Each structure stands twice: as C-alpha cells, then as structure tokens.
Amino acid sequence: MAIQMRNKRDTTFSMASMSDIVFLLLIFFMLTSTLVAPNAIKLLLPSSQSKTMSKQTVTVYVNKERNIYVEDRKVDPTNLENVLFGLIRGEQAASVVLRADKTVPVQDIVVVIDAVNQLNKKNNTQHKVILATSPKR
C-alpha cells in the first residue's frame, strides 16, 4: 500500500509581487529625479517678468565669487573665448545662456558678452547671449 500526501508542495515562484515592487521603485525614482536641481552651481538669479525661451547650446555660469564656469568647468576669463569656440565651433547661430548671480558686477557679464562678440567677429557667425532670470514673484 502506497502512502500518499494530502498537501502537495508547489515549487513554482510567482513573479507578480516582484513586478509590483519594480514598478513602485521606478515611480519613486522618477519622482525624486525631478526634484534634483539641474544647476550644479548655486546662483541667485535676477528676477524678471519676461518668459523668453530659447534652445540653449552652451551655459555659462558666473557665481557670487566672480568665478566663470562653462558648463561645469571653471574657466579663466582670458581663456573664455577659446573654450566657447571649442564648444560651438560647428554652429552658425548658437545660443549662449548666461546664468549670473544677481550680486555679480556688470563687468563680469560684459566679459562673457565680449567673448561671444569676438567669436562672432572672427568667424562671421551670429551667436547670441541670453541672460537667464528667475520668475518675478
């Protein structure tokens, strides 16, 4: 006489709960990634009511310590023109977005504008500088 077990063990694994966890993690990381500040350099931008949007090619930052950064690289003001030329060499009409702290002297802003104007004059291009601002409250 063979003895049979009443309860048979099921050796399969249900992946339904695992996919739920993966989707919850995906939603969590999507929500938290939008909260991350896109600017690596902390700036207090001047406020404005204008809402001009433009496709940016290069971003130049000037912080309150008067340091100039192109994208995330610190640049000497005398070498700014060469660095910008290296980034926008193949373009005829690039947009250089200038994100300057509102406590920065106007002369530092003029240094960036002059560098772009010199590039335009030397290479017969039409690059423009756009000053980034924060919305007025």
C-alpha positions in Angstrom: 0.0 0.0 0.0 1.5 3.3 -1.1 1.1 6.3 1.3 0.1 9.5 -0.5 0.4 13.0 0.8 -2.7 15.1 1.1 -1.0 18.5 0.5 1.3 18.7 -2.4 4.0 21.3 -2.4 4.1 23.8 -5.2 7.7 24.6 -6.3 6.8 27.5 -8.7 7.5 31.1 -7.8 5.0 33.9 -8.5 6.7 36.9 -10.1 3.6 39.2 -9.7 4.7 40.7 -6.4 8.3 41.2 -7.8 6.9 43.2 -10.8 4.8 45.4 -8.4 8.0 46.2 -6.4 9.9 47.1 -9.6 7.1 49.5 -10.7 6.9 51.1 -7.3 10.7 51.7 -7.3 10.5 53.1 -10.9 7.8 55.6 -9.9 9.8 56.6 -6.8 13.0 57.3 -8.7 11.1 59.1 -11.5 9.5 61.4 -8.9 12.7 62.1 -6.9 14.8 62.7 -10.0 12.6 65.7 -11.0 13.3 67.2 -7.6 17.0 67.3 -8.2 18.3 70.9 -9.0 19.7 71.0 -12.6 22.2 73.7 -11.8 25.3 72.4 -10.2 26.4 75.9 -9.3 24.3 77.7 -6.7 23.1 81.1 -8.1 20.6 83.7 -7.0 19.3 84.8 -10.5 17.9 88.2 -11.1 14.1 88.3 -11.4 12.2 89.3 -14.5 8.7 89.1 -15.9 9.7 88.1 -19.4 9.3 84.5 -20.4 11.5 84.2 -23.5 12.5 80.6 -24.0 15.4 79.5 -26.3 17.2 76.4 -27.2 20.5 76.6 -25.3 23.7 75.4 -26.8 26.2 76.4 -24.1 25.6 77.5 -20.5 28.0 80.0 -18.8 27.8 80.5 -15.0 29.1 83.4 -13.0 28.8 82.8 -9.3 28.9 85.4 -6.4 32.7 84.8 -6.0 33.0 86.0 -9.6 34.2 82.7 -10.9 33.3 81.8 -14.5 32.2 78.3 -15.4 31.4 76.9 -18.9 29.0 74.0 -18.3 30.7 72.5 -15.2 34.3 73.5 -15.9 35.9 76.5 -14.3 37.4 78.9 -16.9 39.8 81.8 -16.7 38.3 84.9 -18.2 41.2 85.3 -20.6 40.6 81.8 -21.9 36.8 82.1 -22.1 36.7 82.9 -25.9 38.8 79.8 -26.7 36.7 77.5 -24.6 33.4 78.8 -26.1 34.9 78.4 -29.6 35.7 74.8 -28.9 32.1 74.1 -27.9 30.2 76.0 -30.6 32.7 75.6 -33.4 30.4 73.9 -35.9 27.4 76.1 -35.4 26.4 79.3 -37.2 23.9 80.7 -34.7 24.4 79.2 -31.2 22.7 80.4 -28.0 24.9 81.0 -25.0 22.8 81.2 -21.8 24.4 83.3 -19.2 23.4 82.4 -15.6 24.9 85.1 -13.5 24.3 85.7 -9.8 22.4 88.9 -9.2 25.2 90.2 -6.9 27.8 89.9 -9.7 29.2 93.2 -11.1 28.1 94.1 -14.6 31.7 94.0 -15.8 31.7 90.2 -15.4 28.6 89.9 -17.5 30.2 92.1 -20.1 33.3 89.9 -20.2 31.1 87.0 -21.4 29.2 89.1 -23.9 32.5 90.4 -25.3 33.9 86.9 -25.7 30.8 85.9 -27.7 31.0 89.1 -29.8 34.7 88.5 -30.6 33.8 85.0 -31.8 31.1 86.4 -34.0 33.5 89.0 -35.4 36.4 86.5 -36.1 34.2 83.7 -37.5 31.4 85.7 -39.1 28.8 83.9 -37.0 25.6 85.0 -35.3 25.9 83.6 -31.8 23.8 85.3 -29.2 23.9 85.7 -25.4 20.8 85.2 -23.3 20.7 86.3 -19.7 18.8 83.7 -17.6 16.5 85.1 -14.9 14.1 83.7 -12.4 10.4 84.4 -12.5 9.2 87.5 -10.6 7.1 86.7 -7.6 
